[in-house]
Amino acid sequence: MPKTTSTRKSGKGSEELRKAILVLHGPNLNLLGSREPQHYGLATLEDINQALKTRGEACGVSVDSFQSNHEGQLIDRIQQAKRDGVDFILINPAGFTHTSVALRDAMAATGIPFVEVHLSNVHNREPFRRHSYFSDLALGVIAGLGSQGYELALEFALRHLHVKVASHGSQKTEKTH
Ligand code: DQA
């Protein structure tokens, strides 16, 4: 399984726990940047992950990301998140949104609060994309705002976790198409 890091402790040997947010990306999202840019934009997965990590760091929160094309690996990572004490999940289940009872069950089993994110507006595309196995469990759903949707979801998560948020400064991450 691809490596992810966990940074649950704050600096200087303190035992105080940092808040931890996990970003999960489902199948084919490793292709972002070149994959159907008319739907998914030009930002790469690395661009998105880096922007979220940077914003998290500015607020003293760890933001780890994990992408897999394999349902079982995503399920294992969700179960691991529970063991690690992850506080919040941002998830784009991608194609599994519309198919995976097993991934839904993993999210339900952990009980970790989450926001469901989609780059494209799944409601103005093919009818099969309108159904999600996750939306009724999610605290909220963001769709159609491109990579900015992840950033907005992170801002929500920070406030939900009562993190003292840093001002944005000149951070600029969005690539437009
Ligand atoms: C997606 C929408 C899904 O329908 C699709 O299968 C994806 C990406 C999105 O981010 O817009 O892979 O989740």
Backbone and ligand atoms as CSV (ligand in chain L), in Angstrom:
chain,resi,resn,atom,element,x,y,z
A,1,MET,N,N,0.846,-1.195,0.000
A,1,MET,CA,C,0.000,0.000,0.000
A,1,MET,C,C,0.885,1.250,0.000
A,2,PRO,N,N,0.499,2.271,-0.776
A,2,PRO,CA,C,1.314,3.487,-0.782
A,2,PRO,C,C,1.453,4.057,0.622
A,3,LYS,N,N,2.585,4.681,0.845
A,3,LYS,CA,C,2.907,5.189,2.175
A,3,LYS,C,C,2.153,6.497,2.461
A,4,THR,N,N,1.639,6.611,3.664
A,4,THR,CA,C,1.142,7.907,4.113
A,4,THR,C,C,1.786,8.180,5.456
A,5,THR,N,N,1.822,9.424,5.823
A,5,THR,CA,C,2.449,9.783,7.084
A,5,THR,C,C,1.395,10.172,8.096
A,6,SER,N,N,1.748,10.082,9.359
A,6,SER,CA,C,0.845,10.509,10.420
A,6,SER,C,C,1.606,11.425,11.353
A,7,THR,N,N,1.069,12.587,11.614
A,7,THR,CA,C,1.745,13.553,12.476
A,7,THR,C,C,0.769,13.991,13.555
A,8,ARG,N,N,0.595,13.133,14.530
A,8,ARG,CA,C,-0.414,13.384,15.543
A,8,ARG,C,C,0.098,14.195,16.713
A,9,LYS,N,N,1.423,14.389,16.809
A,9,LYS,CA,C,1.949,15.123,17.958
A,9,LYS,C,C,2.461,16.483,17.519
A,10,SER,N,N,2.254,17.475,18.362
A,10,SER,CA,C,2.811,18.782,18.055
A,10,SER,C,C,4.282,18.793,18.427
A,11,GLY,N,N,4.978,19.850,18.074
A,11,GLY,CA,C,6.429,19.895,18.217
A,11,GLY,C,C,6.924,19.958,19.646
A,12,LYS,N,N,8.247,20.016,19.790
A,12,LYS,CA,C,8.942,20.173,21.071
A,12,LYS,C,C,8.616,19.062,22.062
A,13,GLY,N,N,8.387,17.849,21.571
A,13,GLY,CA,C,8.194,16.707,22.452
A,13,GLY,C,C,6.876,16.726,23.208
A,14,SER,N,N,6.050,17.694,22.922
A,14,SER,CA,C,4.762,17.784,23.615
A,14,SER,C,C,3.881,16.602,23.238
A,15,GLU,N,N,3.075,16.137,24.179
A,15,GLU,CA,C,2.159,15.035,23.914
A,15,GLU,C,C,0.822,15.545,23.374
A,16,GLU,N,N,0.712,16.876,23.319
A,16,GLU,CA,C,-0.551,17.440,22.843
A,16,GLU,C,C,-0.804,16.993,21.398
A,17,LEU,N,N,-2.031,16.518,21.126
A,17,LEU,CA,C,-2.332,16.025,19.794
A,17,LEU,C,C,-2.673,17.157,18.846
A,18,ARG,N,N,-2.083,17.085,17.670
A,18,ARG,CA,C,-2.520,17.980,16.600
A,18,ARG,C,C,-3.771,17.381,16.004
A,19,LYS,N,N,-4.639,18.220,15.512
A,19,LYS,CA,C,-5.778,17.717,14.747
A,19,LYS,C,C,-5.243,17.113,13.447
A,20,ALA,N,N,-5.883,16.043,13.026
A,20,ALA,CA,C,-5.433,15.352,11.810
A,20,ALA,C,C,-6.593,15.192,10.836
A,21,ILE,N,N,-6.342,15.621,9.616
A,21,ILE,CA,C,-7.342,15.504,8.552
A,21,ILE,C,C,-6.761,14.614,7.459
A,22,LEU,N,N,-7.583,13.696,6.978
A,22,LEU,CA,C,-7.172,12.798,5.899
A,22,LEU,C,C,-7.964,13.140,4.634
A,23,VAL,N,N,-7.250,13.213,3.515
A,23,VAL,CA,C,-7.889,13.470,2.219
A,23,VAL,C,C,-7.785,12.184,1.407
A,24,LEU,N,N,-8.920,11.632,1.025
A,24,LEU,CA,C,-8.942,10.378,0.269
A,24,LEU,C,C,-9.413,10.630,-1.157
A,25,HIS,N,N,-8.662,10.076,-2.094
A,25,HIS,CA,C,-8.997,10.231,-3.511
A,25,HIS,C,C,-9.177,8.849,-4.131
A,26,GLY,N,N,-10.286,8.674,-4.818
A,26,GLY,CA,C,-10.575,7.385,-5.430
A,26,GLY,C,C,-9.936,7.207,-6.802
A,27,PRO,N,N,-10.414,6.208,-7.545
A,27,PRO,CA,C,-9.769,5.790,-8.785
A,27,PRO,C,C,-9.723,6.870,-9.869
A,28,ASN,N,N,-8.621,6.844,-10.578
A,28,ASN,CA,C,-8.358,7.715,-11.741
A,28,ASN,C,C,-8.033,9.160,-11.372
A,29,LEU,N,N,-8.118,9.492,-10.097
A,29,LEU,CA,C,-7.789,10.873,-9.713
A,29,LEU,C,C,-6.283,11.107,-9.733
A,30,ASN,N,N,-5.504,10.034,-9.818
A,30,ASN,CA,C,-4.056,10.193,-10.052
A,30,ASN,C,C,-3.783,10.809,-11.421
A,31,LEU,N,N,-4.777,10.789,-12.306
A,31,LEU,CA,C,-4.599,11.321,-13.666
A,31,LEU,C,C,-4.988,12.792,-13.780
A,32,LEU,N,N,-5.391,13.408,-12.664
A,32,LEU,CA,C,-5.832,14.808,-12.740
A,32,LEU,C,C,-4.757,15.679,-13.371
A,33,GLY,N,N,-5.208,16.641,-14.153
A,33,GLY,CA,C,-4.276,17.501,-14.891
A,33,GLY,C,C,-4.347,17.173,-16.366
A,34,SER,N,N,-4.469,15.861,-16.651
A,34,SER,CA,C,-4.571,15.451,-18.060
A,34,SER,C,C,-5.901,14.750,-18.344
A,35,ARG,N,N,-6.585,14.326,-17.296
A,35,ARG,CA,C,-7.824,13.564,-17.479
A,35,ARG,C,C,-9.013,14.497,-17.743
A,36,GLU,N,N,-9.645,14.365,-18.882
A,36,GLU,CA,C,-10.877,15.108,-19.209
A,36,GLU,C,C,-10.923,16.481,-18.525
A,37,PRO,N,N,-10.014,17.376,-18.915
A,37,PRO,CA,C,-9.939,18.667,-18.212
A,37,PRO,C,C,-11.224,19.482,-18.289
A,38,GLN,N,N,-12.060,19.191,-19.287
A,38,GLN,CA,C,-13.338,19.909,-19.361
A,38,GLN,C,C,-14.224,19.572,-18.158
A,39,HIS,N,N,-14.008,18.415,-17.555
A,39,HIS,CA,C,-14.760,18.047,-16.349
A,39,HIS,C,C,-13.957,18.308,-15.074
A,40,TYR,N,N,-12.644,18.015,-15.152
A,40,TYR,CA,C,-11.880,17.937,-13.899
A,40,TYR,C,C,-10.810,19.010,-13.742
A,41,GLY,N,N,-10.670,19.900,-14.740
A,41,GLY,CA,C,-9.737,21.013,-14.611
A,41,GLY,C,C,-8.297,20.606,-14.887
A,42,LEU,N,N,-7.400,21.526,-14.612
A,42,LEU,CA,C,-5.983,21.341,-14.951
A,42,LEU,C,C,-5.082,21.106,-13.747
A,43,ALA,N,N,-5.601,21.309,-12.569
A,43,ALA,CA,C,-4.777,21.077,-11.371
A,43,ALA,C,C,-4.460,19.588,-11.261
A,44,THR,N,N,-3.224,19.277,-10.905
A,44,THR,CA,C,-2.857,17.875,-10.690
A,44,THR,C,C,-3.203,17.476,-9.254
A,45,LEU,N,N,-3.166,16.171,-9.013
A,45,LEU,CA,C,-3.434,15.693,-7.648
A,45,LEU,C,C,-2.379,16.252,-6.689
A,46,GLU,N,N,-1.145,16.324,-7.180
A,46,GLU,CA,C,-0.063,16.871,-6.356
A,46,GLU,C,C,-0.342,18.338,-6.006
A,47,ASP,N,N,-0.811,19.113,-6.987
A,47,ASP,CA,C,-1.183,20.520,-6.727
A,47,ASP,C,C,-2.214,20.591,-5.601
A,48,ILE,N,N,-3.238,19.760,-5.724
A,48,ILE,CA,C,-4.341,19.793,-4.749
A,48,ILE,C,C,-3.835,19.391,-3.363
A,49,ASN,N,N,-3.107,18.278,-3.326
A,49,ASN,CA,C,-2.627,17.783,-2.027
A,49,ASN,C,C,-1.695,18.793,-1.362
A,50,GLN,N,N,-0.830,19.389,-2.164
A,50,GLN,CA,C,0.142,20.333,-1.605
A,50,GLN,C,C,-0.558,21.570,-1.049
A,51,ALA,N,N,-1.557,22.058,-1.780
A,51,ALA,CA,C,-2.295,23.237,-1.311
A,51,ALA,C,C,-2.996,22.947,0.012
A,52,LEU,N,N,-3.572,21.753,0.133
A,52,LEU,CA,C,-4.281,21.399,1.364
A,52,LEU,C,C,-3.299,21.248,2.523
A,53,LYS,N,N,-2.163,20.620,2.247
A,53,LYS,CA,C,-1.156,20.430,3.291
A,53,LYS,C,C,-0.637,21.776,3.787
A,54,THR,N,N,-0.345,22.667,2.830
A,54,THR,CA,C,0.183,23.990,3.175
A,54,THR,C,C,-0.819,24.764,4.033
A,55,ARG,N,N,-2.071,24.719,3.633
A,55,ARG,CA,C,-3.101,25.423,4.397
A,55,ARG,C,C,-3.247,24.798,5.797
A,56,GLY,N,N,-3.208,23.471,5.846
A,56,GLY,CA,C,-3.298,22.801,7.145
A,56,GLY,C,C,-2.140,23.200,8.051
A,57,GLU,N,N,-0.937,23.176,7.493
A,57,GLU,CA,C,0.251,23.534,8.282
A,57,GLU,C,C,0.111,24.945,8.847
A,58,ALA,N,N,-0.401,25.870,8.029
A,58,ALA,CA,C,-0.560,27.264,8.477
A,58,ALA,C,C,-1.493,27.351,9.672
A,59,CYS,N,N,-2.349,26.353,9.813
A,59,CYS,CA,C,-3.319,26.345,10.918
A,59,CYS,C,C,-2.940,25.328,11.993
A,60,GLY,N,N,-1.760,24.715,11.875
A,60,GLY,CA,C,-1.302,23.765,12.892
A,60,GLY,C,C,-1.992,22.414,12.833
A,61,VAL,N,N,-2.475,22.055,11.660
A,61,VAL,CA,C,-3.217,20.804,11.491
A,61,VAL,C,C,-2.487,19.927,10.477
A,62,SER,N,N,-2.407,18.632,10.740
A,62,SER,CA,C,-1.785,17.758,9.746
A,62,SER,C,C,-2.827,17.362,8.700
A,63,VAL,N,N,-2.431,17.438,7.446
A,63,VAL,CA,C,-3.323,17.043,6.351
A,63,VAL,C,C,-2.567,16.029,5.499
A,64,ASP,N,N,-2.944,14.767,5.636
A,64,ASP,CA,C,-2.330,13.709,4.837
A,64,ASP,C,C,-3.279,13.309,3.722
A,65,SER,N,N,-2.710,12.885,2.607
A,65,SER,CA,C,-3.526,12.511,1.449
A,65,SER,C,C,-3.202,11.095,1.016
A,66,PHE,N,N,-4.199,10.451,0.455
A,66,PHE,CA,C,-4.022,9.076,-0.023
A,66,PHE,C,C,-4.908,8.877,-1.241
A,67,GLN,N,N,-4.308,8.366,-2.317
A,67,GLN,CA,C,-5.085,8.034,-3.527
A,67,GLN,C,C,-4.884,6.573,-3.859
A,68,SER,N,N,-5.957,5.926,-4.265
A,68,SER,CA,C,-5.802,4.558,-4.748
A,68,SER,C,C,-6.836,4.281,-5.823
A,69,ASN,N,N,-6.434,3.408,-6.745
A,69,ASN,CA,C,-7.367,2.926,-7.764
A,69,ASN,C,C,-8.076,1.660,-7.304
A,70,HIS,N,N,-7.788,1.226,-6.046
A,70,HIS,CA,C,-8.273,-0.064,-5.563
A,70,HIS,C,C,-9.178,0.115,-4.352
A,71,GLU,N,N,-10.352,-0.424,-4.456
A,71,GLU,CA,C,-11.368,-0.281,-3.402
A,71,GLU,C,C,-10.847,-0.779,-2.051
A,72,GLY,N,N,-10.209,-1.957,-2.057
A,72,GLY,CA,C,-9.726,-2.541,-0.805
A,72,GLY,C,C,-8.676,-1.677,-0.129
A,73,GLN,N,N,-7.825,-1.058,-0.919
A,73,GLN,CA,C,-6.794,-0.184,-0.325
A,73,GLN,C,C,-7.432,1.043,0.316
A,74,LEU,N,N,-8.464,1.560,-0.309
A,74,LEU,CA,C,-9.155,2.715,0.281
A,74,LEU,C,C,-9.844,2.308,1.582
A,75,ILE,N,N,-10.441,1.133,1.585
A,75,ILE,CA,C,-11.102,0.636,2.801
A,75,ILE,C,C,-10.072,0.436,3.915
A,76,ASP,N,N,-8.940,-0.169,3.568
A,76,ASP,CA,C,-7.878,-0.356,4.573
A,76,ASP,C,C,-7.426,0.989,5.135
A,77,ARG,N,N,-7.318,1.979,4.268
A,77,ARG,CA,C,-6.844,3.304,4.715
A,77,ARG,C,C,-7.869,3.976,5.633
A,78,ILE,N,N,-9.151,3.762,5.351
A,78,ILE,CA,C,-10.204,4.323,6.212
A,78,ILE,C,C,-10.158,3.654,7.587
A,79,GLN,N,N,-9.992,2.336,7.599
A,79,GLN,CA,C,-9.890,1.629,8.891
A,79,GLN,C,C,-8.655,2.087,9.663
A,80,GLN,N,N,-7.565,2.304,8.947
A,80,GLN,CA,C,-6.334,2.800,9.583
A,80,GLN,C,C,-6.566,4.183,10.188
A,81,ALA,N,N,-7.324,5.005,9.484
A,81,ALA,CA,C,-7.615,6.363,9.975
A,81,ALA,C,C,-8.301,6.296,11.337
A,82,LYS,N,N,-9.182,5.343,11.507
A,82,LYS,CA,C,-9.869,5.193,12.796
A,82,LYS,C,C,-8.857,4.830,13.884
A,83,ARG,N,N,-7.969,3.872,13.564
A,83,ARG,CA,C,-6.955,3.466,14.558
A,83,ARG,C,C,-6.022,4.623,14.891
A,84,ASP,N,N,-5.731,5.465,13.902
A,84,ASP,CA,C,-4.813,6.597,14.096
A,84,ASP,C,C,-5.466,7.783,14.798
A,85,GLY,N,N,-6.778,7.742,14.939
A,85,GLY,CA,C,-7.461,8.858,15.578
A,85,GLY,C,C,-7.625,10.068,14.675
A,86,VAL,N,N,-7.727,9.830,13.372
A,86,VAL,CA,C,-7.970,10.938,12.431
A,86,VAL,C,C,-9.280,11.629,12.800
A,87,ASP,N,N,-9.270,12.964,12.744
A,87,ASP,CA,C,-10.413,13.742,13.224
A,87,ASP,C,C,-11.459,14.034,12.154
A,88,PHE,N,N,-11.032,14.062,10.894
A,88,PHE,CA,C,-11.950,14.477,9.833
A,88,PHE,C,C,-11.430,13.937,8.506
A,89,ILE,N,N,-12.335,13.595,7.620
A,89,ILE,CA,C,-11.947,13.092,6.293
A,89,ILE,C,C,-12.604,13.950,5.210
A,90,LEU,N,N,-11.812,14.291,4.195
A,90,LEU,CA,C,-12.353,14.816,2.941
A,90,LEU,C,C,-12.226,13.684,1.942
A,91,ILE,N,N,-13.305,13.312,1.300
A,91,ILE,CA,C,-13.230,12.169,0.387
A,91,ILE,C,C,-13.869,12.482,-0.960
A,92,ASN,N,N,-13.112,12.184,-2.008
A,92,ASN,CA,C,-13.675,12.140,-3.353
A,92,ASN,C,C,-13.608,10.676,-3.765
A,93,PRO,N,N,-14.713,9.945,-3.617
A,93,PRO,CA,C,-14.668,8.510,-3.933
A,93,PRO,C,C,-14.597,8.237,-5.433
A,94,ALA,N,N,-14.673,9.305,-6.246
A,94,ALA,CA,C,-14.603,9.187,-7.717
A,94,ALA,C,C,-15.637,8.166,-8.200
A,95,GLY,N,N,-15.240,7.246,-9.080
A,95,GLY,CA,C,-16.215,6.295,-9.632
A,95,GLY,C,C,-16.883,5.444,-8.567
A,96,PHE,N,N,-16.189,5.203,-7.444
A,96,PHE,CA,C,-16.782,4.393,-6.366
A,96,PHE,C,C,-17.952,5.100,-5.682
A,97,THR,N,N,-18.065,6.415,-5.920
A,97,THR,CA,C,-19.213,7.162,-5.387
A,97,THR,C,C,-20.521,6.469,-5.727
A,98,HIS,N,N,-20.562,5.993,-6.968
A,98,HIS,CA,C,-21.826,5.521,-7.532
A,98,HIS,C,C,-21.987,4.007,-7.445
A,99,THR,N,N,-20.975,3.331,-6.882
A,99,THR,CA,C,-21.004,1.859,-6.927
A,99,THR,C,C,-20.703,1.161,-5.606
A,100,SER,N,N,-20.002,1.816,-4.689
A,100,SER,CA,C,-19.358,1.030,-3.627
A,100,SER,C,C,-20.072,1.047,-2.271
A,101,VAL,N,N,-20.834,-0.004,-2.044
A,101,VAL,CA,C,-21.423,-0.210,-0.726
A,101,VAL,C,C,-20.306,-0.466,0.295
A,102,ALA,N,N,-19.270,-1.181,-0.125
A,102,ALA,CA,C,-18.196,-1.542,0.804
A,102,ALA,C,C,-17.446,-0.311,1.317
A,103,LEU,N,N,-17.217,0.641,0.443
A,103,LEU,CA,C,-16.521,1.871,0.855
A,103,LEU,C,C,-17.434,2.705,1.751
A,104,ARG,N,N,-18.684,2.747,1.416
A,104,ARG,CA,C,-19.666,3.433,2.271
A,104,ARG,C,C,-19.676,2.799,3.668
A,105,ASP,N,N,-19.698,1.468,3.693
A,105,ASP,CA,C,-19.739,0.769,4.983
A,105,ASP,C,C,-18.506,1.106,5.820
A,106,ALA,N,N,-17.359,1.242,5.161
A,106,ALA,CA,C,-16.129,1.586,5.890
A,106,ALA,C,C,-16.260,2.976,6.510
A,107,MET,N,N,-16.797,3.916,5.764
A,107,MET,CA,C,-16.987,5.265,6.308
A,107,MET,C,C,-17.975,5.235,7.464
A,108,ALA,N,N,-19.045,4.483,7.303
A,108,ALA,CA,C,-20.042,4.389,8.380
A,108,ALA,C,C,-19.434,3.733,9.620
A,109,ALA,N,N,-18.619,2.714,9.406
A,109,ALA,CA,C,-18.039,1.971,10.535
A,109,ALA,C,C,-17.109,2.846,11.373
A,110,THR,N,N,-16.375,3.730,10.719
A,110,THR,CA,C,-15.436,4.558,11.490
A,110,THR,C,C,-16.153,5.678,12.214
A,111,GLY,N,N,-17.221,6.176,11.619
A,111,GLY,CA,C,-17.933,7.296,12.234
A,111,GLY,C,C,-17.149,8.599,12.201
A,112,ILE,N,N,-16.062,8.653,11.466
A,112,ILE,CA,C,-15.287,9.901,11.357
A,112,ILE,C,C,-16.084,10.882,10.493
A,113,PRO,N,N,-16.301,12.117,10.986
A,113,PRO,CA,C,-17.066,13.063,10.175
A,113,PRO,C,C,-16.355,13.356,8.860
A,114,PHE,N,N,-17.155,13.513,7.800
A,114,PHE,CA,C,-16.511,13.750,6.499
A,114,PHE,C,C,-17.350,14.633,5.592
A,115,VAL,N,N,-16.638,15.232,4.629
A,115,VAL,CA,C,-17.266,15.963,3.530
A,115,VAL,C,C,-16.932,15.228,2.238
A,116,GLU,N,N,-17.931,15.085,1.403
A,116,GLU,CA,C,-17.764,14.447,0.078
A,116,GLU,C,C,-17.496,15.547,-0.949
A,117,VAL,N,N,-16.444,15.359,-1.719
A,117,VAL,CA,C,-16.046,16.379,-2.706
A,117,VAL,C,C,-16.036,15.764,-4.109
A,118,HIS,N,N,-16.576,16.504,-5.055
A,118,HIS,CA,C,-16.438,16.149,-6.464
A,118,HIS,C,C,-15.975,17.373,-7.234
A,119,LEU,N,N,-15.019,17.183,-8.084
A,119,LEU,CA,C,-14.529,18.288,-8.905
A,119,LEU,C,C,-15.605,18.772,-9.875
A,120,SER,N,N,-16.258,17.821,-10.516
A,120,SER,CA,C,-17.278,18.167,-11.504
A,120,SER,C,C,-18.645,18.244,-10.831
A,121,ASN,N,N,-19.578,18.855,-11.548
A,121,ASN,CA,C,-20.956,18.885,-11.048
A,121,ASN,C,C,-21.623,17.583,-11.480
A,122,VAL,N,N,-21.648,16.639,-10.566
A,122,VAL,CA,C,-22.166,15.304,-10.904
A,122,VAL,C,C,-23.659,15.329,-11.234
A,123,HIS,N,N,-24.306,16.454,-10.960
A,123,HIS,CA,C,-25.753,16.538,-11.208
A,123,HIS,C,C,-26.102,17.031,-12.602
A,124,ASN,N,N,-25.109,17.548,-13.328
A,124,ASN,CA,C,-25.428,17.955,-14.709
A,124,ASN,C,C,-24.686,17.101,-15.730
A,125,ARG,N,N,-24.378,15.866,-15.325
A,125,ARG,CA,C,-23.703,14.938,-16.232
A,125,ARG,C,C,-24.619,13.726,-16.470
A,126,GLU,N,N,-24.036,12.554,-16.674
A,126,GLU,CA,C,-24.866,11.378,-16.933
A,126,GLU,C,C,-25.723,11.065,-15.703
A,127,PRO,N,N,-26.933,10.561,-15.903
A,127,PRO,CA,C,-27.833,10.276,-14.768
A,127,PRO,C,C,-27.221,9.357,-13.710
A,128,PHE,N,N,-26.365,8.399,-14.112
A,128,PHE,CA,C,-25.825,7.466,-13.107
A,128,PHE,C,C,-24.928,8.163,-12.091
A,129,ARG,N,N,-24.453,9.382,-12.436
A,129,ARG,CA,C,-23.577,10.085,-11.478
A,129,ARG,C,C,-24.365,10.813,-10.394
A,130,ARG,N,N,-25.688,10.838,-10.522
A,130,ARG,CA,C,-26.491,11.605,-9.544
A,130,ARG,C,C,-26.652,10.858,-8.238
A,131,HIS,N,N,-26.466,9.544,-8.277
A,131,HIS,CA,C,-26.605,8.802,-7.014
A,131,HIS,C,C,-25.246,8.587,-6.356
A,132,SER,N,N,-25.213,8.886,-5.066
A,132,SER,CA,C,-23.994,8.663,-4.288
A,132,SER,C,C,-24.305,7.769,-3.097
A,133,TYR,N,N,-23.428,6.816,-2.848
A,133,TYR,CA,C,-23.554,5.972,-1.655
A,133,TYR,C,C,-23.043,6.676,-0.395
A,134,PHE,N,N,-22.584,7.925,-0.526
A,134,PHE,CA,C,-21.931,8.610,0.596
A,134,PHE,C,C,-22.690,9.829,1.108
A,135,SER,N,N,-23.478,10.454,0.231
A,135,SER,CA,C,-24.007,11.785,0.552
A,135,SER,C,C,-24.864,11.816,1.805
A,136,ASP,N,N,-25.623,10.753,2.059
A,136,ASP,CA,C,-26.504,10.784,3.241
A,136,ASP,C,C,-25.718,10.614,4.539
A,137,LEU,N,N,-24.483,10.125,4.443
A,137,LEU,CA,C,-23.633,9.997,5.642
A,137,LEU,C,C,-22.766,11.242,5.844
A,138,ALA,N,N,-22.550,11.992,4.765
A,138,ALA,CA,C,-21.618,13.126,4.807
A,138,ALA,C,C,-22.217,14.297,5.571
A,139,LEU,N,N,-21.340,15.087,6.201
A,139,LEU,CA,C,-21.815,16.342,6.793
A,139,LEU,C,C,-22.234,17.291,5.687
A,140,GLY,N,N,-21.564,17.214,4.552
A,140,GLY,CA,C,-21.912,18.063,3.421
A,140,GLY,C,C,-21.276,17.539,2.160
A,141,VAL,N,N,-21.727,18.073,1.036
A,141,VAL,CA,C,-21.240,17.650,-0.275
A,141,VAL,C,C,-20.899,18.890,-1.089
A,142,ILE,N,N,-19.729,18.874,-1.720
A,142,ILE,CA,C,-19.334,19.958,-2.620
A,142,ILE,C,C,-19.103,19.341,-3.990
A,143,ALA,N,N,-19.760,19.876,-5.002
A,143,ALA,CA,C,-19.613,19.343,-6.359
A,143,ALA,C,C,-19.602,20.485,-7.352
A,144,GLY,N,N,-18.706,20.389,-8.336
A,144,GLY,CA,C,-18.737,21.316,-9.458
A,144,GLY,C,C,-17.856,22.538,-9.301
A,145,LEU,N,N,-17.099,22.623,-8.222
A,145,LEU,CA,C,-16.265,23.810,-7.989
A,145,LEU,C,C,-14.795,23.546,-8.286
A,146,GLY,N,N,-14.519,22.449,-8.974
A,146,GLY,CA,C,-13.137,22.135,-9.321
A,146,GLY,C,C,-12.288,21.909,-8.084
A,147,SER,N,N,-10.983,22.165,-8.234
A,147,SER,CA,C,-10.081,21.899,-7.102
A,147,SER,C,C,-10.368,22.829,-5.923
A,148,GLN,N,N,-11.028,23.945,-6.191
A,148,GLN,CA,C,-11.391,24.849,-5.095
A,148,GLN,C,C,-12.342,24.162,-4.108
A,149,GLY,N,N,-13.080,23.182,-4.592
A,149,GLY,CA,C,-13.992,22.455,-3.716
A,149,GLY,C,C,-13.272,21.803,-2.548
A,150,TYR,N,N,-12.069,21.269,-2.810
A,150,TYR,CA,C,-11.298,20.658,-1.719
A,150,TYR,C,C,-10.887,21.720,-0.700
A,151,GLU,N,N,-10.501,22.895,-1.221
A,151,GLU,CA,C,-10.041,23.954,-0.311
A,151,GLU,C,C,-11.186,24.439,0.567
A,152,LEU,N,N,-12.372,24.540,-0.029
A,152,LEU,CA,C,-13.534,24.976,0.746
A,152,LEU,C,C,-13.925,23.908,1.762
A,153,ALA,N,N,-13.805,22.661,1.363
A,153,ALA,CA,C,-14.106,21.569,2.295
A,153,ALA,C,C,-13.131,21.598,3.473
A,154,LEU,N,N,-11.868,21.898,3.180
A,154,LEU,CA,C,-10.882,21.977,4.265
A,154,LEU,C,C,-11.226,23.128,5.214
A,155,GLU,N,N,-11.626,24.270,4.669
A,155,GLU,CA,C,-11.998,25.399,5.538
A,155,GLU,C,C,-13.154,25.004,6.450
A,156,PHE,N,N,-14.109,24.263,5.902
A,156,PHE,CA,C,-15.220,23.790,6.722
A,156,PHE,C,C,-14.709,22.868,7.827
A,157,ALA,N,N,-13.829,21.933,7.444
A,157,ALA,CA,C,-13.307,20.970,8.429
A,157,ALA,C,C,-12.574,21.690,9.557
A,158,LEU,N,N,-11.781,22.690,9.206
A,158,LEU,CA,C,-11.027,23.427,10.237
A,158,LEU,C,C,-11.977,24.067,11.237
A,159,ARG,N,N,-13.023,24.671,10.727
A,159,ARG,CA,C,-13.991,25.308,11.624
A,159,ARG,C,C,-14.773,24.266,12.412
A,160,HIS,N,N,-15.115,23.171,11.778
A,160,HIS,CA,C,-15.831,22.094,12.469
A,160,HIS,C,C,-15.002,21.565,13.639
A,161,LEU,N,N,-13.680,21.536,13.459
A,161,LEU,CA,C,-12.782,21.020,14.499
A,161,LEU,C,C,-12.348,22.121,15.474
A,162,HIS,N,N,-12.935,23.297,15.322
A,162,HIS,CA,C,-12.630,24.439,16.210
A,162,HIS,C,C,-11.152,24.813,16.175
A,163,VAL,N,N,-10.566,24.691,14.990
A,163,VAL,CA,C,-9.179,25.114,14.816
A,163,VAL,C,C,-9.170,26.626,14.647
A,164,LYS,N,N,-8.164,27.261,15.285
A,164,LYS,CA,C,-7.999,28.707,15.114
A,164,LYS,C,C,-7.373,28.906,13.732
A,165,VAL,N,N,-8.159,29.394,12.777
A,165,VAL,CA,C,-7.666,29.434,11.396
A,165,VAL,C,C,-6.783,30.652,11.152
A,166,ALA,N,N,-5.723,30.421,10.383
A,166,ALA,CA,C,-4.816,31.500,9.995
A,166,ALA,C,C,-5.446,32.268,8.842
A,167,SER,N,N,-5.086,33.563,8.715
A,167,SER,CA,C,-5.591,34.304,7.556
A,167,SER,C,C,-4.898,33.773,6.303
A,168,HIS,N,N,-5.529,33.955,5.157
A,168,HIS,CA,C,-5.057,33.301,3.937
A,168,HIS,C,C,-3.802,33.897,3.341
A,169,GLY,N,N,-3.517,35.168,3.608
A,169,GLY,CA,C,-2.355,35.796,2.990
A,169,GLY,C,C,-2.479,35.775,1.486
A,170,SER,N,N,-1.386,35.475,0.795
A,170,SER,CA,C,-1.408,35.538,-0.675
A,170,SER,C,C,-1.429,34.145,-1.298
A,171,GLN,N,N,-1.870,33.133,-0.494
A,171,GLN,CA,C,-1.885,31.769,-1.020
A,171,GLN,C,C,-2.715,31.695,-2.301
A,172,LYS,N,N,-2.157,31.119,-3.362
A,172,LYS,CA,C,-2.875,31.012,-4.638
A,172,LYS,C,C,-2.572,29.643,-5.219
A,173,THR,N,N,-3.621,28.842,-5.416
A,173,THR,CA,C,-3.367,27.470,-5.839
A,173,THR,C,C,-4.152,27.063,-7.068
A,174,GLU,N,N,-5.241,27.747,-7.326
A,174,GLU,CA,C,-6.167,27.261,-8.356
A,174,GLU,C,C,-5.622,27.496,-9.762
A,175,LYS,N,N,-5.592,26.409,-10.565
A,175,LYS,CA,C,-5.333,26.582,-11.988
A,175,LYS,C,C,-6.683,26.572,-12.678
A,176,THR,N,N,-6.902,27.482,-13.580
A,176,THR,CA,C,-8.188,27.497,-14.275
A,176,THR,C,C,-8.012,26.939,-15.671
A,177,HIS,N,N,-9.108,26.615,-16.307
A,177,HIS,CA,C,-9.018,26.091,-17.669
A,177,HIS,C,C,-9.919,26.892,-18.589
L,1,DQA,C1,C,-15.805,12.677,-9.688
L,1,DQA,C2,C,-17.138,12.416,-10.374
L,1,DQA,C3,C,-17.354,10.922,-10.587
L,1,DQA,O1,O,-18.608,10.692,-11.224
L,1,DQA,C4,C,-16.264,10.358,-11.471
L,1,DQA,O2,O,-16.416,8.956,-11.604
L,1,DQA,C5,C,-14.903,10.699,-10.981
L,1,DQA,C6,C,-14.656,12.029,-10.429
L,1,DQA,C7,C,-15.499,14.184,-9.592
L,1,DQA,O3,O,-14.601,14.534,-8.841
L,1,DQA,O4,O,-16.135,14.989,-10.267
L,1,DQA,O5,O,-13.962,9.930,-11.139
L,1,DQA,O6,O,-15.871,12.162,-8.371
